[in-house]
Amino acid sequence: MTGPFYVEGAQPGDTLAVRLESMVPSRDWGWTFNVLARNVVDPIAAAALPPFDIVRWSVDAEQASVVLENPTSGLAGLKL
C-alpha cells in the first residue's frame, strides 16, 4: 500500500531490497475493504461470503495511529 517506487538506475529483471525507514501519511484518512480475500478460502465458502464494503479509517499522523470511522460495536475501541 505504499508504492509504486522509482529506483534510479534499476533495470527490468533487477532484484532490489528496499527498507523503509519511515513513512508519513499524506492525508488524514485511508480505506480498506472489509472482506476476506476470496482467493484464500474454498470456492464454495467464497460464494457464501457477504459482499464487501469500503471501510474508511481516520489517520492521526502525530500519534502514528488510525481508527475506524464507523466501527461495529466489537471494533469500537480498535486503535492501530
mmCIF file of the N, C-alpha and C atoms, coordinates in Angstrom:
data_MODEL
# 
_entry.id   MODEL 
# 
loop_
_atom_site.group_PDB 
_atom_site.id 
_atom_site.type_symbol 
_atom_site.label_atom_id 
_atom_site.label_alt_id 
_atom_site.label_comp_id 
_atom_site.label_asym_id 
_atom_site.label_entity_id 
_atom_site.label_seq_id 
_atom_site.pdbx_PDB_ins_code 
_atom_site.Cartn_x 
_atom_site.Cartn_y 
_atom_site.Cartn_z 
_atom_site.occupancy 
_atom_site.B_iso_or_equiv 
_atom_site.pdbx_formal_charge 
_atom_site.auth_seq_id 
_atom_site.auth_comp_id 
_atom_site.auth_asym_id 
_atom_site.auth_atom_id 
_atom_site.pdbx_PDB_model_num 
ATOM 1   N N  . MET A 1 1  ? 0.805   -1.188  0.000   1.00 0.00 ? 1  MET A N  1 
ATOM 2   C CA . MET A 1 1  ? 0.000   0.000   0.000   1.00 0.00 ? 1  MET A CA 1 
ATOM 3   C C  . MET A 1 1  ? 0.852   1.256   0.000   1.00 0.00 ? 1  MET A C  1 
ATOM 4   N N  . THR A 1 2  ? 2.112   1.132   -0.331  1.00 0.00 ? 2  THR A N  1 
ATOM 5   C CA . THR A 1 2  ? 2.980   2.300   -0.280  1.00 0.00 ? 2  THR A CA 1 
ATOM 6   C C  . THR A 1 2  ? 3.629   2.620   -1.616  1.00 0.00 ? 2  THR A C  1 
ATOM 7   N N  . GLY A 1 3  ? 3.416   1.808   -2.634  1.00 0.00 ? 3  GLY A N  1 
ATOM 8   C CA . GLY A 1 3  ? 4.106   2.021   -3.910  1.00 0.00 ? 3  GLY A CA 1 
ATOM 9   C C  . GLY A 1 3  ? 3.199   2.665   -4.919  1.00 0.00 ? 3  GLY A C  1 
ATOM 10  N N  . PRO A 1 4  ? 3.653   2.752   -6.138  1.00 0.00 ? 4  PRO A N  1 
ATOM 11  C CA . PRO A 1 4  ? 4.925   2.239   -6.655  1.00 0.00 ? 4  PRO A CA 1 
ATOM 12  C C  . PRO A 1 4  ? 6.102   3.146   -6.295  1.00 0.00 ? 4  PRO A C  1 
ATOM 13  N N  . PHE A 1 5  ? 7.290   2.594   -6.428  1.00 0.00 ? 5  PHE A N  1 
ATOM 14  C CA . PHE A 1 5  ? 8.513   3.332   -6.166  1.00 0.00 ? 5  PHE A CA 1 
ATOM 15  C C  . PHE A 1 5  ? 9.341   3.390   -7.432  1.00 0.00 ? 5  PHE A C  1 
ATOM 16  N N  . TYR A 1 6  ? 10.073  4.459   -7.603  1.00 0.00 ? 6  TYR A N  1 
ATOM 17  C CA . TYR A 1 6  ? 11.023  4.606   -8.702  1.00 0.00 ? 6  TYR A CA 1 
ATOM 18  C C  . TYR A 1 6  ? 12.417  4.505   -8.098  1.00 0.00 ? 6  TYR A C  1 
ATOM 19  N N  . VAL A 1 7  ? 13.263  3.655   -8.673  1.00 0.00 ? 7  VAL A N  1 
ATOM 20  C CA . VAL A 1 7  ? 14.626  3.491   -8.188  1.00 0.00 ? 7  VAL A CA 1 
ATOM 21  C C  . VAL A 1 7  ? 15.579  3.852   -9.319  1.00 0.00 ? 7  VAL A C  1 
ATOM 22  N N  . GLU A 1 8  ? 16.310  4.922   -9.142  1.00 0.00 ? 8  GLU A N  1 
ATOM 23  C CA . GLU A 1 8  ? 17.262  5.395   -10.144 1.00 0.00 ? 8  GLU A CA 1 
ATOM 24  C C  . GLU A 1 8  ? 18.247  4.290   -10.497 1.00 0.00 ? 8  GLU A C  1 
ATOM 25  N N  . GLY A 1 9  ? 18.383  3.996   -11.777 1.00 0.00 ? 9  GLY A N  1 
ATOM 26  C CA . GLY A 1 9  ? 19.341  3.012   -12.255 1.00 0.00 ? 9  GLY A CA 1 
ATOM 27  C C  . GLY A 1 9  ? 18.837  1.575   -12.279 1.00 0.00 ? 9  GLY A C  1 
ATOM 28  N N  . ALA A 1 10 ? 17.675  1.304   -11.720 1.00 0.00 ? 10 ALA A N  1 
ATOM 29  C CA . ALA A 1 10 ? 17.141  -0.064  -11.733 1.00 0.00 ? 10 ALA A CA 1 
ATOM 30  C C  . ALA A 1 10 ? 16.718  -0.440  -13.147 1.00 0.00 ? 10 ALA A C  1 
ATOM 31  N N  . GLN A 1 11 ? 16.942  -1.677  -13.502 1.00 0.00 ? 11 GLN A N  1 
ATOM 32  C CA . GLN A 1 11 ? 16.601  -2.192  -14.823 1.00 0.00 ? 11 GLN A CA 1 
ATOM 33  C C  . GLN A 1 11 ? 15.627  -3.355  -14.684 1.00 0.00 ? 11 GLN A C  1 
ATOM 34  N N  . PRO A 1 12 ? 14.806  -3.621  -15.711 1.00 0.00 ? 12 PRO A N  1 
ATOM 35  C CA . PRO A 1 12 ? 13.922  -4.794  -15.655 1.00 0.00 ? 12 PRO A CA 1 
ATOM 36  C C  . PRO A 1 12 ? 14.728  -6.058  -15.359 1.00 0.00 ? 12 PRO A C  1 
ATOM 37  N N  . GLY A 1 13 ? 14.244  -6.862  -14.433 1.00 0.00 ? 13 GLY A N  1 
ATOM 38  C CA . GLY A 1 13 ? 14.932  -8.096  -14.036 1.00 0.00 ? 13 GLY A CA 1 
ATOM 39  C C  . GLY A 1 13 ? 15.842  -7.929  -12.838 1.00 0.00 ? 13 GLY A C  1 
ATOM 40  N N  . ASP A 1 14 ? 16.152  -6.687  -12.450 1.00 0.00 ? 14 ASP A N  1 
ATOM 41  C CA . ASP A 1 14 ? 16.973  -6.462  -11.260 1.00 0.00 ? 14 ASP A CA 1 
ATOM 42  C C  . ASP A 1 14 ? 16.222  -6.925  -10.016 1.00 0.00 ? 14 ASP A C  1 
ATOM 43  N N  . THR A 1 15 ? 16.955  -7.396  -9.036  1.00 0.00 ? 15 THR A N  1 
ATOM 44  C CA . THR A 1 15 ? 16.383  -7.716  -7.742  1.00 0.00 ? 15 THR A CA 1 
ATOM 45  C C  . THR A 1 15 ? 16.779  -6.615  -6.781  1.00 0.00 ? 15 THR A C  1 
ATOM 46  N N  . LEU A 1 16 ? 15.799  -6.071  -6.085  1.00 0.00 ? 16 LEU A N  1 
ATOM 47  C CA . LEU A 1 16 ? 16.063  -4.954  -5.177  1.00 0.00 ? 16 LEU A CA 1 
ATOM 48  C C  . LEU A 1 16 ? 15.653  -5.311  -3.756  1.00 0.00 ? 16 LEU A C  1 
ATOM 49  N N  . ALA A 1 17 ? 16.368  -4.807  -2.807  1.00 0.00 ? 17 ALA A N  1 
ATOM 50  C CA . ALA A 1 17 ? 15.967  -4.872  -1.406  1.00 0.00 ? 17 ALA A CA 1 
ATOM 51  C C  . ALA A 1 17 ? 15.685  -3.437  -0.987  1.00 0.00 ? 17 ALA A C  1 
ATOM 52  N N  . VAL A 1 18 ? 14.480  -3.194  -0.533  1.00 0.00 ? 18 VAL A N  1 
ATOM 53  C CA . VAL A 1 18 ? 14.081  -1.847  -0.137  1.00 0.00 ? 18 VAL A CA 1 
ATOM 54  C C  . VAL A 1 18 ? 13.725  -1.868  1.339   1.00 0.00 ? 18 VAL A C  1 
ATOM 55  N N  . ARG A 1 19 ? 14.291  -0.968  2.086   1.00 0.00 ? 19 ARG A N  1 
ATOM 56  C CA . ARG A 1 19 ? 13.989  -0.848  3.514   1.00 0.00 ? 19 ARG A CA 1 
ATOM 57  C C  . ARG A 1 19 ? 13.426  0.536   3.761   1.00 0.00 ? 19 ARG A C  1 
ATOM 58  N N  . LEU A 1 20 ? 12.172  0.586   4.205   1.00 0.00 ? 20 LEU A N  1 
ATOM 59  C CA . LEU A 1 20 ? 11.537  1.855   4.518   1.00 0.00 ? 20 LEU A CA 1 
ATOM 60  C C  . LEU A 1 20 ? 11.887  2.220   5.949   1.00 0.00 ? 20 LEU A C  1 
ATOM 61  N N  . GLU A 1 21 ? 12.559  3.328   6.127   1.00 0.00 ? 21 GLU A N  1 
ATOM 62  C CA . GLU A 1 21 ? 12.957  3.738   7.466   1.00 0.00 ? 21 GLU A CA 1 
ATOM 63  C C  . GLU A 1 21 ? 11.893  4.570   8.148   1.00 0.00 ? 21 GLU A C  1 
ATOM 64  N N  . SER A 1 22 ? 11.061  5.230   7.365   1.00 0.00 ? 22 SER A N  1 
ATOM 65  C CA . SER A 1 22 ? 9.937   5.959   7.942   1.00 0.00 ? 22 SER A CA 1 
ATOM 66  C C  . SER A 1 22 ? 8.942   6.286   6.841   1.00 0.00 ? 22 SER A C  1 
ATOM 67  N N  . MET A 1 23 ? 7.699   6.457   7.251   1.00 0.00 ? 23 MET A N  1 
ATOM 68  C CA . MET A 1 23 ? 6.646   6.865   6.324   1.00 0.00 ? 23 MET A CA 1 
ATOM 69  C C  . MET A 1 23 ? 5.768   7.873   7.050   1.00 0.00 ? 23 MET A C  1 
ATOM 70  N N  . VAL A 1 24 ? 5.320   8.874   6.321   1.00 0.00 ? 24 VAL A N  1 
ATOM 71  C CA . VAL A 1 24 ? 4.424   9.873   6.872   1.00 0.00 ? 24 VAL A CA 1 
ATOM 72  C C  . VAL A 1 24 ? 3.194   9.914   5.985   1.00 0.00 ? 24 VAL A C  1 
ATOM 73  N N  . PRO A 1 25 ? 2.009   9.740   6.560   1.00 0.00 ? 25 PRO A N  1 
ATOM 74  C CA . PRO A 1 25 ? 0.797   9.783   5.740   1.00 0.00 ? 25 PRO A CA 1 
ATOM 75  C C  . PRO A 1 25 ? 0.641   11.139  5.057   1.00 0.00 ? 25 PRO A C  1 
ATOM 76  N N  . SER A 1 26 ? 0.079   11.107  3.866   1.00 0.00 ? 26 SER A N  1 
ATOM 77  C CA . SER A 1 26 ? -0.125  12.347  3.111   1.00 0.00 ? 26 SER A CA 1 
ATOM 78  C C  . SER A 1 26 ? -1.537  12.889  3.257   1.00 0.00 ? 26 SER A C  1 
ATOM 79  N N  . ARG A 1 27 ? -2.377  12.215  4.033   1.00 0.00 ? 27 ARG A N  1 
ATOM 80  C CA . ARG A 1 27 ? -3.754  12.671  4.255   1.00 0.00 ? 27 ARG A CA 1 
ATOM 81  C C  . ARG A 1 27 ? -4.240  12.151  5.600   1.00 0.00 ? 27 ARG A C  1 
ATOM 82  N N  . ASP A 1 28 ? -5.395  12.638  6.019   1.00 0.00 ? 28 ASP A N  1 
ATOM 83  C CA . ASP A 1 28 ? -5.905  12.262  7.339   1.00 0.00 ? 28 ASP A CA 1 
ATOM 84  C C  . ASP A 1 28 ? -6.944  11.144  7.281   1.00 0.00 ? 28 ASP A C  1 
ATOM 85  N N  . TRP A 1 29 ? -6.991  10.403  6.195   1.00 0.00 ? 29 TRP A N  1 
ATOM 86  C CA . TRP A 1 29 ? -7.909  9.274   6.061   1.00 0.00 ? 29 TRP A CA 1 
ATOM 87  C C  . TRP A 1 29 ? -7.300  8.224   5.149   1.00 0.00 ? 29 TRP A C  1 
ATOM 88  N N  . GLY A 1 30 ? -7.867  7.043   5.223   1.00 0.00 ? 30 GLY A N  1 
ATOM 89  C CA . GLY A 1 30 ? -7.461  5.949   4.344   1.00 0.00 ? 30 GLY A CA 1 
ATOM 90  C C  . GLY A 1 30 ? -8.625  4.988   4.221   1.00 0.00 ? 30 GLY A C  1 
ATOM 91  N N  . TRP A 1 31 ? -8.473  3.957   3.394   1.00 0.00 ? 31 TRP A N  1 
ATOM 92  C CA . TRP A 1 31 ? -9.559  2.992   3.227   1.00 0.00 ? 31 TRP A CA 1 
ATOM 93  C C  . TRP A 1 31 ? -9.015  1.597   3.014   1.00 0.00 ? 31 TRP A C  1 
ATOM 94  N N  . THR A 1 32 ? -9.841  0.625   3.357   1.00 0.00 ? 32 THR A N  1 
ATOM 95  C CA . THR A 1 32 ? -9.578  -0.785  3.100   1.00 0.00 ? 32 THR A CA 1 
ATOM 96  C C  . THR A 1 32 ? -10.909 -1.437  2.744   1.00 0.00 ? 32 THR A C  1 
ATOM 97  N N  . PHE A 1 33 ? -10.858 -2.704  2.374   1.00 0.00 ? 33 PHE A N  1 
ATOM 98  C CA . PHE A 1 33 ? -12.074 -3.490  2.200   1.00 0.00 ? 33 PHE A CA 1 
ATOM 99  C C  . PHE A 1 33 ? -12.295 -4.310  3.461   1.00 0.00 ? 33 PHE A C  1 
ATOM 100 N N  . ASN A 1 34 ? -13.531 -4.674  3.742   1.00 0.00 ? 34 ASN A N  1 
ATOM 101 C CA . ASN A 1 34 ? -13.848 -5.398  4.971   1.00 0.00 ? 34 ASN A CA 1 
ATOM 102 C C  . ASN A 1 34 ? -14.082 -6.884  4.756   1.00 0.00 ? 34 ASN A C  1 
ATOM 103 N N  . VAL A 1 35 ? -13.591 -7.453  3.671   1.00 0.00 ? 35 VAL A N  1 
ATOM 104 C CA . VAL A 1 35 ? -13.913 -8.844  3.375   1.00 0.00 ? 35 VAL A CA 1 
ATOM 105 C C  . VAL A 1 35 ? -12.637 -9.690  3.297   1.00 0.00 ? 35 VAL A C  1 
ATOM 106 N N  . LEU A 1 36 ? -12.793 -10.938 3.647   1.00 0.00 ? 36 LEU A N  1 
ATOM 107 C CA . LEU A 1 36 ? -11.717 -11.905 3.483   1.00 0.00 ? 36 LEU A CA 1 
ATOM 108 C C  . LEU A 1 36 ? -11.463 -12.105 1.991   1.00 0.00 ? 36 LEU A C  1 
ATOM 109 N N  . ALA A 1 37 ? -10.226 -12.158 1.585   1.00 0.00 ? 37 ALA A N  1 
ATOM 110 C CA . ALA A 1 37 ? -9.895  -12.361 0.175   1.00 0.00 ? 37 ALA A CA 1 
ATOM 111 C C  . ALA A 1 37 ? -10.490 -13.676 -0.309  1.00 0.00 ? 37 ALA A C  1 
ATOM 112 N N  . ARG A 1 38 ? -11.288 -13.614 -1.349  1.00 0.00 ? 38 ARG A N  1 
ATOM 113 C CA . ARG A 1 38 ? -11.986 -14.796 -1.845  1.00 0.00 ? 38 ARG A CA 1 
ATOM 114 C C  . ARG A 1 38 ? -11.035 -15.870 -2.370  1.00 0.00 ? 38 ARG A C  1 
ATOM 115 N N  . ASN A 1 39 ? -9.830  -15.499 -2.739  1.00 0.00 ? 39 ASN A N  1 
ATOM 116 C CA . ASN A 1 39 ? -8.896  -16.480 -3.272  1.00 0.00 ? 39 ASN A CA 1 
ATOM 117 C C  . ASN A 1 39 ? -8.174  -17.282 -2.181  1.00 0.00 ? 39 ASN A C  1 
ATOM 118 N N  . VAL A 1 40 ? -8.466  -17.035 -0.907  1.00 0.00 ? 40 VAL A N  1 
ATOM 119 C CA . VAL A 1 40 ? -7.793  -17.782 0.155   1.00 0.00 ? 40 VAL A CA 1 
ATOM 120 C C  . VAL A 1 40 ? -8.725  -18.752 0.873   1.00 0.00 ? 40 VAL A C  1 
ATOM 121 N N  . VAL A 1 41 ? -9.971  -18.841 0.416   1.00 0.00 ? 41 VAL A N  1 
ATOM 122 C CA . VAL A 1 41 ? -10.917 -19.785 1.015   1.00 0.00 ? 41 VAL A CA 1 
ATOM 123 C C  . VAL A 1 41 ? -11.435 -20.734 -0.059  1.00 0.00 ? 41 VAL A C  1 
ATOM 124 N N  . ASP A 1 42 ? -12.030 -21.824 0.381   1.00 0.00 ? 42 ASP A N  1 
ATOM 125 C CA . ASP A 1 42 ? -12.633 -22.790 -0.527  1.00 0.00 ? 42 ASP A CA 1 
ATOM 126 C C  . ASP A 1 42 ? -13.641 -22.078 -1.438  1.00 0.00 ? 42 ASP A C  1 
ATOM 127 N N  . PRO A 1 43 ? -13.687 -22.415 -2.733  1.00 0.00 ? 43 PRO A N  1 
ATOM 128 C CA . PRO A 1 43 ? -14.608 -21.737 -3.652  1.00 0.00 ? 43 PRO A CA 1 
ATOM 129 C C  . PRO A 1 43 ? -16.067 -21.775 -3.215  1.00 0.00 ? 43 PRO A C  1 
ATOM 130 N N  . ILE A 1 44 ? -16.494 -22.868 -2.596  1.00 0.00 ? 44 ILE A N  1 
ATOM 131 C CA . ILE A 1 44 ? -17.884 -22.939 -2.124  1.00 0.00 ? 44 ILE A CA 1 
ATOM 132 C C  . ILE A 1 44 ? -18.086 -21.948 -0.972  1.00 0.00 ? 44 ILE A C  1 
ATOM 133 N N  . ALA A 1 45 ? -17.123 -21.880 -0.065  1.00 0.00 ? 45 ALA A N  1 
ATOM 134 C CA . ALA A 1 45 ? -17.211 -20.924 1.040   1.00 0.00 ? 45 ALA A CA 1 
ATOM 135 C C  . ALA A 1 45 ? -17.131 -19.494 0.517   1.00 0.00 ? 45 ALA A C  1 
ATOM 136 N N  . ALA A 1 46 ? -16.322 -19.265 -0.505  1.00 0.00 ? 46 ALA A N  1 
ATOM 137 C CA . ALA A 1 46 ? -16.188 -17.920 -1.075  1.00 0.00 ? 46 ALA A CA 1 
ATOM 138 C C  . ALA A 1 46 ? -17.512 -17.416 -1.623  1.00 0.00 ? 46 ALA A C  1 
ATOM 139 N N  . ALA A 1 47 ? -18.292 -18.310 -2.207  1.00 0.00 ? 47 ALA A N  1 
ATOM 140 C CA . ALA A 1 47 ? -19.590 -17.911 -2.755  1.00 0.00 ? 47 ALA A CA 1 
ATOM 141 C C  . ALA A 1 47 ? -20.545 -17.455 -1.664  1.00 0.00 ? 47 ALA A C  1 
ATOM 142 N N  . ALA A 1 48 ? -20.347 -17.919 -0.446  1.00 0.00 ? 48 ALA A N  1 
ATOM 143 C CA . ALA A 1 48 ? -21.238 -17.572 0.663   1.00 0.00 ? 48 ALA A CA 1 
ATOM 144 C C  . ALA A 1 48 ? -20.783 -16.334 1.436   1.00 0.00 ? 48 ALA A C  1 
ATOM 145 N N  . LEU A 1 49 ? -19.612 -15.775 1.088   1.00 0.00 ? 49 LEU A N  1 
ATOM 146 C CA . LEU A 1 49 ? -19.126 -14.595 1.800   1.00 0.00 ? 49 LEU A CA 1 
ATOM 147 C C  . LEU A 1 49 ? -20.037 -13.401 1.519   1.00 0.00 ? 49 LEU A C  1 
ATOM 148 N N  . PRO A 1 50 ? -20.186 -12.520 2.496   1.00 0.00 ? 50 PRO A N  1 
ATOM 149 C CA . PRO A 1 50 ? -21.014 -11.335 2.262   1.00 0.00 ? 50 PRO A CA 1 
ATOM 150 C C  . PRO A 1 50 ? -20.327 -10.405 1.263   1.00 0.00 ? 50 PRO A C  1 
ATOM 151 N N  . PRO A 1 51 ? -21.088 -9.502  0.663   1.00 0.00 ? 51 PRO A N  1 
ATOM 152 C CA . PRO A 1 51 ? -20.473 -8.545  -0.244  1.00 0.00 ? 51 PRO A CA 1 
ATOM 153 C C  . PRO A 1 51 ? -19.500 -7.648  0.523   1.00 0.00 ? 51 PRO A C  1 
ATOM 154 N N  . PHE A 1 52 ? -18.501 -7.156  -0.168  1.00 0.00 ? 52 PHE A N  1 
ATOM 155 C CA . PHE A 1 52 ? -17.523 -6.317  0.514   1.00 0.00 ? 52 PHE A CA 1 
ATOM 156 C C  . PHE A 1 52 ? -17.969 -4.862  0.524   1.00 0.00 ? 52 PHE A C  1 
ATOM 157 N N  . ASP A 1 53 ? -17.512 -4.156  1.530   1.00 0.00 ? 53 ASP A N  1 
ATOM 158 C CA . ASP A 1 53 ? -17.746 -2.725  1.656   1.00 0.00 ? 53 ASP A CA 1 
ATOM 159 C C  . ASP A 1 53 ? -16.404 -2.037  1.806   1.00 0.00 ? 53 ASP A C  1 
ATOM 160 N N  . ILE A 1 54 ? -16.364 -0.791  1.423   1.00 0.00 ? 54 ILE A N  1 
ATOM 161 C CA . ILE A 1 54 ? -15.180 0.026   1.668   1.00 0.00 ? 54 ILE A CA 1 
ATOM 162 C C  . ILE A 1 54 ? -15.282 0.556   3.098   1.00 0.00 ? 54 ILE A C  1 
ATOM 163 N N  . VAL A 1 55 ? -14.197 0.438   3.839   1.00 0.00 ? 55 VAL A N  1 
ATOM 164 C CA . VAL A 1 55 ? -14.142 0.893   5.225   1.00 0.00 ? 55 VAL A CA 1 
ATOM 165 C C  . VAL A 1 55 ? -13.162 2.058   5.294   1.00 0.00 ? 55 VAL A C  1 
ATOM 166 N N  . ARG A 1 56 ? -13.605 3.165   5.850   1.00 0.00 ? 56 ARG A N  1 
ATOM 167 C CA . ARG A 1 56 ? -12.729 4.343   5.988   1.00 0.00 ? 56 ARG A CA 1 
ATOM 168 C C  . ARG A 1 56 ? -12.088 4.383   7.368   1.00 0.00 ? 56 ARG A C  1 
ATOM 169 N N  . TRP A 1 57 ? -10.846 4.848   7.387   1.00 0.00 ? 57 TRP A N  1 
ATOM 170 C CA . TRP A 1 57 ? -10.063 4.996   8.609   1.00 0.00 ? 57 TRP A CA 1 
ATOM 171 C C  . TRP A 1 57 ? -9.681  6.460   8.776   1.00 0.00 ? 57 TRP A C  1 
ATOM 172 N N  . SER A 1 58 ? -9.679  6.947   10.006  1.00 0.00 ? 58 SER A N  1 
ATOM 173 C CA . SER A 1 58 ? -9.156  8.273   10.326  1.00 0.00 ? 58 SER A CA 1 
ATOM 174 C C  . SER A 1 58 ? -7.697  8.102   10.722  1.00 0.00 ? 58 SER A C  1 
ATOM 175 N N  . VAL A 1 59 ? -6.827  8.875   10.106  1.00 0.00 ? 59 VAL A N  1 
ATOM 176 C CA . VAL A 1 59 ? -5.388  8.779   10.335  1.00 0.00 ? 59 VAL A CA 1 
ATOM 177 C C  . VAL A 1 59 ? -4.930  9.959   11.188  1.00 0.00 ? 59 VAL A C  1 
ATOM 178 N N  . ASP A 1 60 ? -4.234  9.675   12.277  1.00 0.00 ? 60 ASP A N  1 
ATOM 179 C CA . ASP A 1 60 ? -3.641  10.700  13.127  1.00 0.00 ? 60 ASP A CA 1 
ATOM 180 C C  . ASP A 1 60 ? -2.122  10.570  12.995  1.00 0.00 ? 60 ASP A C  1 
ATOM 181 N N  . ALA A 1 61 ? -1.544  11.380  12.110  1.00 0.00 ? 61 ALA A N  1 
ATOM 182 C CA . ALA A 1 61 ? -0.108  11.279  11.835  1.00 0.00 ? 61 ALA A CA 1 
ATOM 183 C C  . ALA A 1 61 ? 0.728   11.622  13.062  1.00 0.00 ? 61 ALA A C  1 
ATOM 184 N N  . GLU A 1 62 ? 0.285   12.582  13.866  1.00 0.00 ? 62 GLU A N  1 
ATOM 185 C CA . GLU A 1 62 ? 1.051   12.966  15.054  1.00 0.00 ? 62 GLU A CA 1 
ATOM 186 C C  . GLU A 1 62 ? 1.120   11.832  16.071  1.00 0.00 ? 62 GLU A C  1 
ATOM 187 N N  . GLN A 1 63 ? 0.037   11.070  16.215  1.00 0.00 ? 63 GLN A N  1 
ATOM 188 C CA . GLN A 1 63 ? 0.002   9.946   17.147  1.00 0.00 ? 63 GLN A CA 1 
ATOM 189 C C  . GLN A 1 63 ? 0.432   8.636   16.492  1.00 0.00 ? 63 GLN A C  1 
ATOM 190 N N  . ALA A 1 64 ? 0.669   8.676   15.174  1.00 0.00 ? 64 ALA A N  1 
ATOM 191 C CA . ALA A 1 64 ? 1.034   7.471   14.413  1.00 0.00 ? 64 ALA A CA 1 
ATOM 192 C C  . ALA A 1 64 ? 0.002   6.371   14.640  1.00 0.00 ? 64 ALA A C  1 
ATOM 193 N N  . SER A 1 65 ? -1.281  6.734   14.476  1.00 0.00 ? 65 SER A N  1 
ATOM 194 C CA . SER A 1 65 ? -2.341  5.762   14.723  1.00 0.00 ? 65 SER A CA 1 
ATOM 195 C C  . SER A 1 65 ? -3.503  5.974   13.764  1.00 0.00 ? 65 SER A C  1 
ATOM 196 N N  . VAL A 1 66 ? -4.352  4.944   13.667  1.00 0.00 ? 66 VAL A N  1 
ATOM 197 C CA . VAL A 1 66 ? -5.574  5.018   12.865  1.00 0.00 ? 66 VAL A CA 1 
ATOM 198 C C  . VAL A 1 66 ? -6.713  4.401   13.654  1.00 0.00 ? 66 VAL A C  1 
ATOM 199 N N  . VAL A 1 67 ? -7.934  4.908   13.405  1.00 0.00 ? 67 VAL A N  1 
ATOM 200 C CA . VAL A 1 67 ? -9.141  4.337   13.987  1.00 0.00 ? 67 VAL A CA 1 
ATOM 201 C C  . VAL A 1 67 ? -10.197 4.255   12.895  1.00 0.00 ? 67 VAL A C  1 
ATOM 202 N N  . LEU A 1 68 ? -11.093 3.293   13.038  1.00 0.00 ? 68 LEU A N  1 
ATOM 203 C CA . LEU A 1 68 ? -12.194 3.158   12.100  1.00 0.00 ? 68 LEU A CA 1 
ATOM 204 C C  . LEU A 1 68 ? -13.137 4.346   12.246  1.00 0.00 ? 68 LEU A C  1 
ATOM 205 N N  . GLU A 1 69 ? -13.643 4.874   11.112  1.00 0.00 ? 69 GLU A N  1 
ATOM 206 C CA . GLU A 1 69 ? -14.566 5.998   11.185  1.00 0.00 ? 69 GLU A CA 1 
ATOM 207 C C  . GLU A 1 69 ? -15.944 5.573   11.676  1.00 0.00 ? 69 GLU A C  1 
ATOM 208 N N  . ASN A 1 70 ? -16.421 4.413   11.276  1.00 0.00 ? 70 ASN A N  1 
ATOM 209 C CA . ASN A 1 70 ? -17.728 3.903   11.695  1.00 0.00 ? 70 ASN A CA 1 
ATOM 210 C C  . ASN A 1 70 ? -17.602 2.452   12.123  1.00 0.00 ? 70 ASN A C  1 
ATOM 211 N N  . PRO A 1 71 ? -16.977 2.201   13.273  1.00 0.00 ? 71 PRO A N  1 
ATOM 212 C CA . PRO A 1 71 ? -16.733 0.815   13.680  1.00 0.00 ? 71 PRO A CA 1 
ATOM 213 C C  . PRO A 1 71 ? -18.005 0.105   14.135  1.00 0.00 ? 71 PRO A C  1 
ATOM 214 N N  . THR A 1 72 ? -18.017 -1.207  13.972  1.00 0.00 ? 72 THR A N  1 
ATOM 215 C CA . THR A 1 72 ? -19.064 -2.016  14.584  1.00 0.00 ? 72 THR A CA 1 
ATOM 216 C C  . THR A 1 72 ? -18.790 -2.025  16.084  1.00 0.00 ? 72 THR A C  1 
ATOM 217 N N  . SER A 1 73 ? -19.764 -2.435  16.867  1.00 0.00 ? 73 SER A N  1 
ATOM 218 C CA . SER A 1 73 ? -19.609 -2.374  18.329  1.00 0.00 ? 73 SER A CA 1 
ATOM 219 C C  . SER A 1 73 ? -18.386 -3.173  18.816  1.00 0.00 ? 73 SER A C  1 
ATOM 220 N N  . GLY A 1 74 ? -18.087 -4.275  18.162  1.00 0.00 ? 74 GLY A N  1 
ATOM 221 C CA . GLY A 1 74 ? -16.946 -5.089  18.586  1.00 0.00 ? 74 GLY A CA 1 
ATOM 222 C C  . GLY A 1 74 ? -15.591 -4.473  18.267  1.00 0.00 ? 74 GLY A C  1 
ATOM 223 N N  . LEU A 1 75 ? -15.565 -3.499  17.377  1.00 0.00 ? 75 LEU A N  1 
ATOM 224 C CA . LEU A 1 75 ? -14.294 -2.876  16.981  1.00 0.00 ? 75 LEU A CA 1 
ATOM 225 C C  . LEU A 1 75 ? -14.213 -1.415  17.424  1.00 0.00 ? 75 LEU A C  1 
ATOM 226 N N  . ALA A 1 76 ? -15.151 -0.973  18.256  1.00 0.00 ? 76 ALA A N  1 
ATOM 227 C CA . ALA A 1 76 ? -15.210 0.442   18.640  1.00 0.00 ? 76 ALA A CA 1 
ATOM 228 C C  . ALA A 1 76 ? -13.934 0.929   19.324  1.00 0.00 ? 76 ALA A C  1 
ATOM 229 N N  . GLY A 1 77 ? -13.234 0.075   20.037  1.00 0.00 ? 77 GLY A N  1 
ATOM 230 C CA . GLY A 1 77 ? -12.026 0.501   20.726  1.00 0.00 ? 77 GLY A CA 1 
ATOM 231 C C  . GLY A 1 77 ? -10.743 0.239   19.967  1.00 0.00 ? 77 GLY A C  1 
ATOM 232 N N  . LEU A 1 78 ? -10.852 -0.252  18.734  1.00 0.00 ? 78 LEU A N  1 
ATOM 233 C CA . LEU A 1 78 ? -9.656  -0.605  17.961  1.00 0.00 ? 78 LEU A CA 1 
ATOM 234 C C  . LEU A 1 78 ? -8.882  0.640   17.546  1.00 0.00 ? 78 LEU A C  1 
ATOM 235 N N  . LYS A 1 79 ? -7.612  0.659   17.895  1.00 0.00 ? 79 LYS A N  1 
ATOM 236 C CA . LYS A 1 79 ? -6.706  1.756   17.505  1.00 0.00 ? 79 LYS A CA 1 
ATOM 237 C C  . LYS A 1 79 ? -5.404  1.108   17.081  1.00 0.00 ? 79 LYS A C  1 
ATOM 238 N N  . LEU A 1 80 ? -5.007  1.352   15.858  1.00 0.00 ? 80 LEU A N  1 
ATOM 239 C CA . LEU A 1 80 ? -3.774  0.762   15.330  1.00 0.00 ? 80 LEU A CA 1 
ATOM 240 C C  . LEU A 1 80 ? -2.737  1.841   15.127  1.00 0.00 ? 80 LEU A C  1 
# 
